[in-house]
Amino acid sequence: MLIHYRLPEPRGRQTSMPTARTLIVGAGSAGRTLARDLLDSPDYGLRPVGHLDDAPAARRVNRLPVMGPLSALAEVVAAERIDVVVVAIPSLPPLELAELVRKAGRSGARVRYLPSFHAAVQRGSRGDDLLAVPPATLLGRDEVHVVRQSTRATVRGRRVLVTGAGGSIGSELCRQIASYQPSGLFMLDHDESNLHGLQLQISGSGLLDTDELIVADIRDDARVRQVFADLRPQVVYHAAAHKHLPLLERHPAEGVKSNVLGTQHLIDAAVDYGAERFILISTDKAAAPTSVLGATKRLAEQIVAGHAGNGTAVGSVRFGNVLGSRGSLLDVLRHQLAAGEPVTVTDPDVDRFFMTVEEAVGLVLEAGAMAEGGETFVLDMGRPVRILSLVRAYAAHLGISDPEIRFTGLRPGEKLTETLFSAAEDRIATAHPRISAARSPAPGDEFDKGLKELSGAAEANEVDRVRDCLARLLPDYTPPMAVPVPATAREQADWPYPDGF
């Protein structure tokens, strides 16, 4: 049974910071302490509205209602419009925790949790023990919730294939698609450890015993075609890629093999085996590229667009930097600040477009519904955010008022600022007010010949020839020279740049 009350307003000083409606799982000592801290400190950005607890006698804790047992999580999240679920039972077994995470994720809520029992005893179960800083609070703008109800029909009742399924974007995409009732969800990755973790998240077990988990490398054309012949997916979301810019500058042939040739294998198979839709996940670095990452992703966009009109609706999406994804800026900051090391920033003026994982996945799903003729879809991400401002905001969330910052200089291929559209692209409005599409001229007659030469250079690992082929295929690919390392951190930290928040 669910219990509904008029909720109290948070105590403590008022703040203009947007607050997320928060459900606390657990009404024991940890949950009570956490609720009190969050009510007293609106700056956490979390407003507790109630608890879940299996104790039959619990009806109210402090001034918050106990809304039901743990088994009612999905119902309570929906009924109370919960944004965040915080698990405050430090001794909860891992399988039960995984089940709660899965239920909350399927209901659209984000999940956070307190540290282990021993850590909770040592520090006390306070709000600052939460293991996540909500990425949305660092965007410098409101988070965009882009998935419309009608979009879910794109995957409902269909066989869906997600490549790179074990990555941050791929796994979140799989979690959301699983809740939209596809007839089959096939999760492909070349790393079995990624698939193991994904199965734990979605099903609560890690036995690797389902035909929906597929170990395959998209660089293996024969294997890709075998997968499509066996599964006949109707909707394909292609998230597998090499995406770390500095590494691809050092190993450009590997970027070509995965980002260009892997995409070509997949889109060819998708068209040949009758897929209804194919969506490529690209990057804003593909617009007027200056790096191997951007160039290979731009070629991937062109390859996908070249298959328009062949019976498969195709399109691409360009992401900004995804906050909270594995290997993202927040991951690096978290490790550096936890270790007491200086935070490394390339340049005091560098800025980037940022989006949350939820925004990124929403863009992919919307693009899947809107794609027709090879368009590239881009989310309205507002103005780019200065990295220096984001670092200071993130440190402030962790209670660090003056982090030491070391400036390293832009690396080869990096831009000082990104753009979402190149000068050669037409920007087109879509049916969604926060999503635009880019359409660019078709490649020239020599494009296919150039791709074959690029493929040969990559297979032979001839680095210089790979770069030459990229430059010939993409006239606007202009890799810059590396810039000098700036002055010391202390000199730079005093420069009068506005924070932008």
C-alpha positions as CSV (number, residue, x, y, z in Angstrom):
1,M,0.0,0.0,0.0
2,L,1.3,3.5,-0.8
3,I,0.9,6.4,1.6
4,H,0.6,9.9,0.3
5,Y,1.2,13.0,2.4
6,R,1.5,16.7,1.9
7,L,5.2,17.2,1.9
8,P,7.1,19.6,4.2
9,E,9.2,22.4,2.7
10,P,13.0,22.0,3.3
11,R,14.4,23.7,6.3
12,G,17.5,25.8,6.4
13,R,18.5,28.8,4.2
14,Q,16.6,29.2,0.9
15,T,18.4,28.8,-2.3
16,S,17.6,29.3,-6.0
17,M,19.4,26.1,-7.0
18,P,16.9,23.7,-8.7
19,T,16.2,20.7,-6.5
20,A,15.5,17.1,-7.6
21,R,12.6,15.2,-5.9
22,T,14.4,12.5,-4.0
23,L,13.3,9.2,-2.6
24,I,15.4,7.7,0.1
25,V,15.5,3.9,0.2
26,G,15.9,3.0,3.9
27,A,14.4,4.5,7.0
28,G,17.1,3.3,9.4
29,S,19.8,5.4,11.0
30,A,21.6,6.0,7.7
31,G,18.4,7.1,5.9
32,R,17.3,9.3,8.8
33,T,20.6,11.0,9.0
34,L,20.8,11.5,5.3
35,A,17.2,12.9,5.2
36,R,18.0,15.4,7.9
37,D,21.2,16.6,6.2
38,L,19.4,17.0,2.9
39,L,16.5,19.0,4.5
40,D,19.0,21.2,6.3
41,S,21.2,21.8,3.2
42,P,19.4,22.7,0.0
43,D,22.7,23.2,-1.7
44,Y,23.0,19.5,-2.3
45,G,20.3,19.9,-4.9
46,L,18.2,17.0,-3.6
47,R,14.9,17.5,-1.9
48,P,13.8,14.4,0.0
49,V,10.1,13.7,-0.3
50,G,9.9,10.3,1.6
51,H,11.4,6.9,2.4
52,L,10.9,3.3,1.4
53,D,11.4,0.7,4.0
54,D,10.3,-2.9,4.6
55,A,9.8,-2.3,8.4
56,P,6.0,-2.8,8.8
57,A,5.8,-0.3,11.8
58,A,7.5,2.5,10.0
59,R,5.0,5.2,8.9
60,R,6.9,8.4,9.3
61,V,10.5,9.4,9.9
62,N,11.3,12.8,11.2
63,R,8.8,14.8,9.0
64,L,8.9,12.5,6.0
65,P,6.5,9.8,5.1
66,V,7.4,6.1,4.6
67,M,5.7,5.6,1.2
68,G,5.8,1.8,1.1
69,P,8.2,-1.2,1.0
70,L,11.2,-1.5,-1.2
71,S,9.1,-3.6,-3.7
72,A,7.0,-0.5,-4.4
73,L,9.9,1.5,-5.8
74,A,8.7,1.7,-9.4
75,E,5.2,2.6,-8.4
76,V,6.4,5.3,-6.0
77,V,8.8,6.8,-8.5
78,A,6.0,7.2,-11.1
79,A,3.4,8.4,-8.6
80,E,5.6,11.0,-6.9
81,R,7.5,12.1,-10.0
82,I,10.8,11.1,-8.4
83,D,14.0,12.4,-10.0
84,V,16.6,10.7,-7.8
85,V,16.6,7.5,-5.7
86,V,19.2,7.4,-2.9
87,V,19.9,3.9,-1.5
88,A,20.6,4.5,2.2
89,I,21.0,0.9,3.4
90,P,24.7,0.4,3.6
91,S,24.4,-3.3,4.3
92,L,22.1,-4.0,1.3
93,P,23.4,-7.1,-0.6
94,P,24.8,-6.4,-4.1
95,L,22.1,-8.3,-5.9
96,E,19.3,-6.5,-4.1
97,L,21.1,-3.2,-4.8
98,A,21.3,-4.1,-8.5
99,E,17.6,-4.9,-8.6
100,L,16.8,-1.5,-7.1
101,V,19.0,0.3,-9.5
102,R,17.4,-1.6,-12.4
103,K,13.9,-0.7,-11.3
104,A,14.7,2.9,-10.7
105,G,16.4,3.2,-14.0
106,R,13.4,1.7,-15.9
107,S,11.2,4.3,-14.1
108,G,13.4,7.1,-15.3
109,A,15.0,8.0,-12.0
110,R,18.7,8.4,-11.4
111,V,20.3,6.4,-8.6
112,R,22.9,7.2,-5.9
113,Y,24.0,5.4,-2.9
114,L,25.9,5.7,0.4
115,P,29.3,4.1,0.8
116,S,29.8,0.7,2.4
117,F,28.8,-0.1,6.0
118,H,32.4,0.3,7.4
119,A,32.8,3.7,5.6
120,A,29.5,4.8,6.9
121,V,30.4,3.9,10.5
122,Q,33.8,5.7,10.2
123,R,32.4,9.0,8.8
124,G,28.7,9.0,9.8
125,S,26.0,8.7,7.2
126,R,26.0,12.3,6.1
127,G,24.9,13.9,2.8
128,D,28.4,14.5,1.7
129,D,29.0,10.7,1.7
130,L,26.9,10.4,-1.5
131,L,29.0,8.9,-4.2
132,A,27.9,11.1,-7.1
133,V,27.7,14.8,-7.9
134,P,24.7,15.3,-10.2
135,P,26.2,16.2,-13.6
136,A,23.2,18.3,-14.5
137,T,24.1,20.9,-11.9
138,L,27.4,21.5,-13.7
139,L,25.9,22.2,-17.2
140,G,25.4,26.0,-16.6
141,R,21.9,25.5,-18.1
142,D,18.7,23.5,-17.5
143,E,18.9,19.8,-18.4
144,V,16.9,19.0,-21.6
145,H,14.5,16.1,-21.4
146,V,14.0,15.3,-25.0
147,V,12.3,11.9,-25.2
148,R,8.7,12.3,-26.3
149,Q,6.2,9.6,-25.5
150,S,5.7,8.9,-29.2
151,T,9.4,8.2,-29.6
152,R,9.1,4.9,-27.6
153,A,7.1,3.4,-30.5
154,T,10.2,3.4,-32.6
155,V,11.6,0.4,-30.6
156,R,8.4,-1.1,-29.1
157,G,7.8,-4.6,-30.5
158,R,11.0,-4.5,-32.6
159,R,14.3,-6.3,-32.6
160,V,16.9,-3.7,-31.5
161,L,20.7,-4.0,-31.8
162,V,23.1,-1.7,-29.8
163,T,26.8,-1.8,-30.5
164,G,29.2,-0.7,-27.9
165,A,26.5,-1.8,-25.4
166,G,28.9,-2.1,-22.5
167,G,30.0,1.6,-22.6
168,S,28.5,4.5,-20.7
169,I,26.2,5.6,-23.5
170,G,25.5,2.1,-24.9
171,S,24.6,0.7,-21.4
172,E,22.3,3.6,-20.6
173,L,20.7,3.2,-24.1
174,C,20.1,-0.5,-23.4
175,R,18.6,0.3,-20.0
176,Q,16.1,2.7,-21.5
177,I,15.2,0.6,-24.5
178,A,14.6,-2.4,-22.2
179,S,11.8,-0.4,-20.6
180,Y,10.2,0.4,-23.9
181,Q,9.2,-3.3,-24.6
182,P,11.2,-4.3,-27.6
183,S,10.6,-7.8,-28.9
184,G,14.4,-8.3,-28.6
185,L,17.3,-6.3,-27.3
186,F,20.7,-7.5,-28.6
187,M,23.7,-6.0,-26.9
188,L,27.0,-6.2,-28.8
189,D,30.5,-5.4,-27.4
190,H,33.9,-6.8,-28.1
191,D,34.7,-6.7,-24.3
192,E,33.1,-9.5,-22.4
193,S,33.7,-7.7,-19.1
194,N,31.6,-4.8,-20.3
195,L,28.8,-7.3,-21.2
196,H,29.1,-8.9,-17.8
197,G,28.6,-5.6,-16.1
198,L,25.7,-4.7,-18.4
199,Q,23.8,-7.9,-17.7
200,L,24.2,-7.3,-13.9
201,Q,22.7,-3.8,-14.4
202,I,19.7,-4.9,-16.5
203,S,18.8,-8.4,-15.2
204,G,20.4,-8.5,-11.8
205,S,22.5,-11.5,-12.7
206,G,25.9,-11.9,-14.4
207,L,25.7,-15.5,-15.7
208,L,26.3,-14.4,-19.3
209,D,23.7,-17.0,-20.3
210,T,21.5,-15.2,-22.7
211,D,21.5,-15.0,-26.5
212,E,21.0,-11.3,-26.3
213,L,24.6,-10.8,-25.3
214,I,26.9,-10.8,-28.3
215,V,30.7,-10.8,-28.3
216,A,31.8,-9.3,-31.6
217,D,34.3,-6.8,-33.1
218,I,32.8,-4.4,-35.6
219,R,36.1,-4.4,-37.4
220,D,35.5,-8.0,-38.4
221,D,33.2,-7.7,-41.5
222,A,32.4,-11.4,-41.7
223,R,31.4,-11.5,-38.1
224,V,29.2,-8.4,-38.4
225,R,27.3,-9.9,-41.4
226,Q,26.9,-13.2,-39.5
227,V,25.3,-11.3,-36.6
228,F,22.9,-9.5,-38.9
229,A,22.0,-12.7,-40.7
230,D,21.2,-14.5,-37.5
231,L,19.4,-11.7,-35.6
232,R,17.8,-9.6,-38.4
233,P,17.7,-6.4,-36.2
234,Q,15.1,-3.9,-37.2
235,V,16.6,-0.9,-35.4
236,V,20.4,-0.4,-34.9
237,Y,22.1,2.1,-32.6
238,H,25.8,2.2,-33.3
239,A,27.7,3.4,-30.2
240,A,30.9,1.4,-30.6
241,A,33.9,3.6,-31.3
242,H,37.4,4.7,-30.4
243,K,36.8,8.1,-28.9
244,H,39.9,9.3,-26.9
245,L,41.4,12.1,-29.0
246,P,45.1,12.0,-27.8
247,L,45.4,8.3,-28.4
248,L,43.9,8.5,-31.9
249,E,46.4,11.2,-32.7
250,R,49.1,8.7,-31.9
251,H,47.4,5.7,-33.5
252,P,45.3,7.1,-36.3
253,A,45.1,3.7,-38.2
254,E,43.2,2.2,-35.2
255,G,40.8,5.1,-35.3
256,V,40.1,4.4,-39.0
257,K,39.6,0.7,-38.4
258,S,37.0,1.2,-35.7
259,N,35.3,4.5,-36.5
260,V,35.3,4.4,-40.3
261,L,35.6,0.7,-41.4
262,G,33.6,-0.6,-38.5
263,T,30.8,1.8,-39.3
264,Q,30.9,0.8,-43.0
265,H,30.6,-2.9,-42.1
266,L,27.6,-2.2,-39.9
267,I,25.6,0.1,-42.2
268,D,26.3,-2.1,-45.2
269,A,24.9,-5.1,-43.2
270,A,22.0,-3.1,-41.9
271,V,20.9,-2.2,-45.4
272,D,21.5,-5.6,-46.9
273,Y,19.6,-7.4,-44.2
274,G,16.6,-5.0,-44.2
275,A,17.0,-3.0,-41.0
276,E,14.3,-0.2,-40.7
277,R,16.5,2.3,-38.9
278,F,20.3,2.9,-38.3
279,I,21.6,5.7,-36.0
280,L,25.3,6.5,-35.7
281,I,26.6,8.1,-32.5
282,S,29.1,10.8,-33.5
283,T,30.7,13.8,-31.9
284,D,30.8,17.6,-32.2
285,K,34.5,17.2,-33.1
286,A,33.2,16.0,-36.5
287,A,32.2,19.5,-37.4
288,A,35.2,21.2,-39.1
289,P,37.5,18.5,-37.7
290,T,41.0,19.2,-36.5
291,S,41.7,15.8,-35.0
292,V,41.8,12.2,-36.2
293,L,38.8,11.5,-33.9
294,G,36.8,14.3,-35.5
295,A,37.9,13.3,-39.1
296,T,37.1,9.6,-38.6
297,K,33.7,10.4,-37.1
298,R,33.0,12.9,-40.0
299,L,33.7,10.1,-42.5
300,A,31.5,7.8,-40.6
301,E,28.7,10.4,-40.8
302,Q,29.2,10.6,-44.6
303,I,29.2,6.9,-45.0
304,V,25.9,6.6,-43.1
305,A,24.3,9.5,-45.1
306,G,25.4,7.8,-48.3
307,H,23.1,4.9,-47.6
308,A,20.0,7.1,-47.5
309,G,17.3,6.0,-49.9
310,N,18.2,2.3,-49.8
311,G,15.2,1.3,-47.7
312,T,16.7,2.0,-44.3
313,A,16.1,5.3,-42.5
314,V,19.6,6.5,-41.5
315,G,21.0,9.3,-39.5
316,S,23.7,10.4,-37.0
317,V,23.8,12.3,-33.7
318,R,26.6,14.6,-32.6
319,F,27.3,14.6,-28.9
320,G,29.0,17.2,-26.8
321,N,31.2,16.0,-24.0
322,V,29.1,13.6,-21.9
323,L,29.3,14.4,-18.2
324,G,29.3,11.2,-16.1
325,S,30.3,8.9,-18.9
326,R,33.2,6.5,-18.3
327,G,36.6,8.2,-18.9
328,S,34.9,11.7,-19.0
329,L,36.2,14.9,-17.5
330,L,34.4,14.2,-14.2
331,D,36.0,10.8,-13.9
332,V,39.5,12.5,-14.2
333,L,38.6,15.2,-11.8
334,R,37.2,12.8,-9.2
335,H,40.4,10.8,-9.2
336,Q,42.7,13.8,-9.1
337,L,40.8,15.6,-6.3
338,A,40.5,12.4,-4.3
339,A,44.2,11.8,-4.6
340,G,45.0,15.4,-3.6
341,E,46.7,15.9,-6.9
342,P,46.6,19.2,-9.0
343,V,43.8,19.3,-11.5
344,T,45.1,19.3,-15.0
345,V,43.4,21.7,-17.5
346,T,44.8,22.3,-21.0
347,D,44.2,26.0,-21.3
348,P,42.4,28.7,-19.1
349,D,40.2,29.7,-22.1
350,V,39.3,26.2,-23.4
351,D,35.5,25.5,-23.4
352,R,33.3,22.7,-24.5
353,F,29.7,21.8,-25.1
354,F,28.5,19.5,-22.3
355,M,25.5,17.2,-22.0
356,T,24.4,14.6,-19.4
357,V,24.1,10.9,-20.2
358,E,20.3,11.2,-20.0
359,E,20.4,14.0,-22.6
360,A,22.7,12.0,-24.9
361,V,20.5,8.9,-24.8
362,G,17.4,11.0,-25.3
363,L,18.9,12.6,-28.4
364,V,19.8,9.1,-29.8
365,L,16.2,7.9,-29.3
366,E,14.7,11.0,-30.8
367,A,17.0,10.9,-33.8
368,G,15.9,7.3,-34.3
369,A,12.4,8.4,-34.7
370,M,13.1,11.5,-36.9
371,A,15.9,10.2,-39.2
372,E,15.0,9.9,-42.8
373,G,17.6,11.0,-45.3
374,G,21.0,10.9,-43.6
375,E,20.6,13.9,-41.4
376,T,23.0,14.6,-38.5
377,F,21.1,15.7,-35.4
378,V,22.4,18.0,-32.7
379,L,20.9,18.9,-29.3
380,D,20.6,22.6,-28.3
381,M,23.3,22.6,-25.6
382,G,23.3,26.4,-25.0
383,R,26.6,28.1,-24.8
384,P,29.9,26.2,-24.4
385,V,31.1,26.0,-20.8
386,R,34.6,26.9,-19.8
387,I,36.5,23.9,-18.4
388,L,38.1,26.0,-15.7
389,S,34.6,27.1,-14.5
390,L,33.4,23.5,-14.5
391,V,36.4,22.3,-12.5
392,R,35.8,25.0,-9.8
393,A,32.1,24.2,-9.7
394,Y,32.8,20.5,-9.3
395,A,35.4,21.0,-6.6
396,A,32.9,23.3,-4.8
397,H,30.4,20.5,-4.7
398,L,33.0,18.4,-3.0
399,G,33.8,21.1,-0.5
400,I,37.1,22.1,-2.0
401,S,37.1,25.9,-2.4
402,D,40.5,26.5,-4.0
403,P,41.7,23.4,-6.0
404,E,45.3,23.6,-7.3
405,I,45.1,23.8,-11.1
406,R,48.0,22.9,-13.5
407,F,47.7,24.1,-17.1
408,T,49.3,21.7,-19.6
409,G,48.6,23.3,-23.1
410,L,46.3,22.1,-25.8
411,R,47.3,18.7,-27.2
412,P,47.7,18.1,-31.0
413,G,44.3,18.0,-32.6
414,E,42.5,19.8,-29.8
415,K,40.5,23.0,-30.4
416,L,40.2,25.8,-28.0
417,T,36.5,25.9,-28.6
418,E,34.2,23.5,-30.4
419,T,31.4,24.1,-33.0
420,L,28.3,22.1,-33.7
421,F,28.0,22.8,-37.4
422,S,30.6,23.4,-40.1
423,A,30.5,26.3,-42.5
424,A,29.5,23.9,-45.3
425,E,26.5,22.5,-43.5
426,D,22.9,23.7,-43.7
427,R,21.2,23.9,-40.3
428,I,17.6,22.6,-40.4
429,A,14.8,22.8,-37.8
430,T,13.2,19.6,-36.8
431,A,9.9,18.6,-35.2
432,H,11.6,18.9,-31.8
433,P,12.2,22.4,-30.6
434,R,15.6,21.6,-28.9
435,I,17.0,19.5,-31.7
436,S,18.4,20.7,-35.0
437,A,19.7,18.8,-38.0
438,A,22.7,19.4,-40.2
439,R,22.8,18.5,-43.9
440,S,26.0,18.8,-46.0
441,P,26.8,18.3,-49.7
442,A,27.3,14.8,-50.8
443,P,31.0,13.7,-51.2
444,G,32.6,13.8,-54.6
445,D,32.9,11.0,-57.2
446,E,36.3,10.0,-55.8
447,F,34.9,9.3,-52.3
448,D,34.6,5.5,-52.6
449,K,38.1,5.3,-54.1
450,G,39.5,7.4,-51.3
451,L,37.9,5.2,-48.7
452,K,39.5,2.1,-50.2
453,E,42.9,3.8,-50.2
454,L,42.4,4.9,-46.6
455,S,41.4,1.3,-45.7
456,G,44.6,-0.1,-47.2
457,A,46.7,2.5,-45.4
458,A,45.0,1.7,-42.0
459,E,45.4,-2.1,-42.5
460,A,49.1,-1.6,-43.2
461,N,49.3,0.8,-40.3
462,E,51.0,3.4,-42.5
463,V,50.4,6.4,-40.2
464,D,51.6,9.2,-42.6
465,R,49.5,7.7,-45.5
466,V,46.5,7.5,-43.2
467,R,46.8,11.2,-42.4
468,D,47.2,12.0,-46.1
469,C,44.1,10.0,-47.0
470,L,42.0,11.7,-44.4
471,A,43.1,15.2,-45.6
472,R,42.2,14.3,-49.2
473,L,38.8,12.8,-48.3
474,L,37.9,15.8,-46.0
475,P,39.1,19.2,-47.4
476,D,38.0,21.0,-44.2
477,Y,40.2,18.6,-42.0
478,T,42.8,21.0,-40.7
479,P,44.9,19.5,-37.8
480,P,46.5,22.4,-35.9
481,M,50.0,22.4,-34.4
482,A,50.3,21.9,-30.7
483,V,50.4,25.1,-28.7
484,P,53.0,26.0,-26.0
485,V,52.4,25.1,-22.4
486,P,51.0,28.2,-20.6
487,A,52.4,29.7,-17.4
488,T,52.2,28.0,-14.0
489,A,49.0,27.1,-12.3
490,R,49.4,29.8,-9.7
491,E,50.0,32.5,-12.2
492,Q,47.0,31.4,-14.3
493,A,44.7,30.8,-11.4
494,D,44.7,34.6,-10.6
495,W,43.7,35.6,-14.1
496,P,40.4,37.6,-14.1
497,Y,38.4,35.3,-16.3
498,P,34.7,35.1,-15.5
499,D,33.4,31.8,-14.3
500,G,30.4,31.8,-16.5
501,F,28.0,30.2,-14.0
